[in-house]
Amino acid sequence: MECPHLETGRKVNVCNVSLTMMSPSIYETNVYCATEEYYRCPILLAHTLRLDTEDVERVQ
């Protein structure tokens, strides 16, 4: 199972949760994006934390 946030292209892959729409390295793709453990990806974790922070700021 591949990460649902990874957009694969002909020449480059793009991470859609990255603020800068970065292209994951081959290592990152093999370790995080192309496995069932994509939830361990540091970029995805940072994205999730940003979403949680936005929710807290709206409540205050």
CYANA upper distance limits for C-alpha pairs under 8 A (distance plus 0.5 A):
  1 MET  CA     34 ALA  CA      7.17
  1 MET  CA     35 THR  CA      6.31
  1 MET  CA     36 GLU  CA      5.76
  2 GLU  CA      6 LEU  CA      8.16
  2 GLU  CA     33 CYS  CA      6.28
  2 GLU  CA     34 ALA  CA      5.14
  2 GLU  CA     35 THR  CA      6.20
  2 GLU  CA     36 GLU  CA      7.04
  2 GLU  CA     38 TYR  CA      7.94
  3 CYS  CA     32 TYR  CA      8.23
  3 CYS  CA     33 CYS  CA      5.47
  3 CYS  CA     34 ALA  CA      6.93
  3 CYS  CA     35 THR  CA      7.79
  3 CYS  CA     36 GLU  CA      7.99
  3 CYS  CA     38 TYR  CA      6.14
  5 HIS  CA     15 CYS  CA      6.47
  5 HIS  CA     16 ASN  CA      5.80
  5 HIS  CA     17 VAL  CA      6.95
  6 LEU  CA     13 ASN  CA      7.24
  6 LEU  CA     14 VAL  CA      6.34
  6 LEU  CA     15 CYS  CA      5.36
  6 LEU  CA     16 ASN  CA      6.73
  6 LEU  CA     33 CYS  CA      7.33
  7 GLU  CA     13 ASN  CA      6.12
  7 GLU  CA     14 VAL  CA      5.59
  7 GLU  CA     15 CYS  CA      6.81
  7 GLU  CA     16 ASN  CA      7.44
  8 THR  CA     12 VAL  CA      7.18
  8 THR  CA     13 ASN  CA      4.95
  8 THR  CA     14 VAL  CA      6.98
  9 GLY  CA     13 ASN  CA      5.98
  9 GLY  CA     14 VAL  CA      8.32
 12 VAL  CA     23 SER  CA      7.19
 13 ASN  CA     23 SER  CA      5.94
 13 ASN  CA     24 PRO  CA      7.28
 14 VAL  CA     21 MET  CA      6.45
 14 VAL  CA     22 MET  CA      6.25
 14 VAL  CA     23 SER  CA      5.10
 14 VAL  CA     24 PRO  CA      7.29
 15 CYS  CA     21 MET  CA      6.06
 15 CYS  CA     22 MET  CA      6.23
 15 CYS  CA     23 SER  CA      6.56
 15 CYS  CA     24 PRO  CA      7.25
 16 ASN  CA     21 MET  CA      6.24
 16 ASN  CA     22 MET  CA      8.46
 17 VAL  CA     21 MET  CA      7.64
 17 VAL  CA     43 ILE  CA      7.57
 17 VAL  CA     44 LEU  CA      6.85
 17 VAL  CA     47 HIS  CA      6.69
 18 SER  CA     22 MET  CA      6.55
 18 SER  CA     43 ILE  CA      6.83
 18 SER  CA     44 LEU  CA      8.18
 18 SER  CA     47 HIS  CA      7.72
 24 PRO  CA     28 GLU  CA      6.16
 24 PRO  CA     29 THR  CA      6.42
 25 SER  CA     29 THR  CA      6.57
 26 ILE  CA     30 ASN  CA      6.60
 27 TYR  CA     31 VAL  CA      6.51
 28 GLU  CA     32 TYR  CA      6.05
 28 GLU  CA     33 CYS  CA      7.21
 29 THR  CA     33 CYS  CA      5.08
 29 THR  CA     34 ALA  CA      6.27
 30 ASN  CA     34 ALA  CA      5.92
 30 ASN  CA     35 THR  CA      7.64
 31 VAL  CA     35 THR  CA      7.20
 31 VAL  CA     38 TYR  CA      8.40
 32 TYR  CA     36 GLU  CA      8.37
 32 TYR  CA     37 GLU  CA      6.61
 32 TYR  CA     38 TYR  CA      4.97
 32 TYR  CA     39 TYR  CA      8.09
 32 TYR  CA     40 ARG  CA      7.27
 32 TYR  CA     41 CYS  CA      6.01
 33 CYS  CA     37 GLU  CA      8.36
 33 CYS  CA     38 TYR  CA      5.77
 33 CYS  CA     41 CYS  CA      8.17
 34 ALA  CA     38 TYR  CA      7.76
 37 GLU  CA     41 CYS  CA      8.36
 39 TYR  CA     44 LEU  CA      7.24
 39 TYR  CA     45 LEU  CA      7.83
 40 ARG  CA     44 LEU  CA      8.00
 40 ARG  CA     45 LEU  CA      7.56
 41 CYS  CA     45 LEU  CA      6.73
 42 PRO  CA     46 ALA  CA      6.59
 43 ILE  CA     47 HIS  CA      6.72
 44 LEU  CA     48 THR  CA      6.71
 45 LEU  CA     49 LEU  CA      6.71
 46 ALA  CA     50 ARG  CA      6.68
 47 HIS  CA     51 LEU  CA      6.84
 48 THR  CA     52 ASP  CA      6.81
 49 LEU  CA     53 THR  CA      6.63
 50 ARG  CA     54 GLU  CA      6.74
 51 LEU  CA     55 ASP  CA      6.94
 52 ASP  CA     56 VAL  CA      6.90
 53 THR  CA     57 GLU  CA      6.74
 54 GLU  CA     58 ARG  CA      6.83
 55 ASP  CA     59 VAL  CA      6.99
 56 VAL  CA     60 GLN  CA      7.03
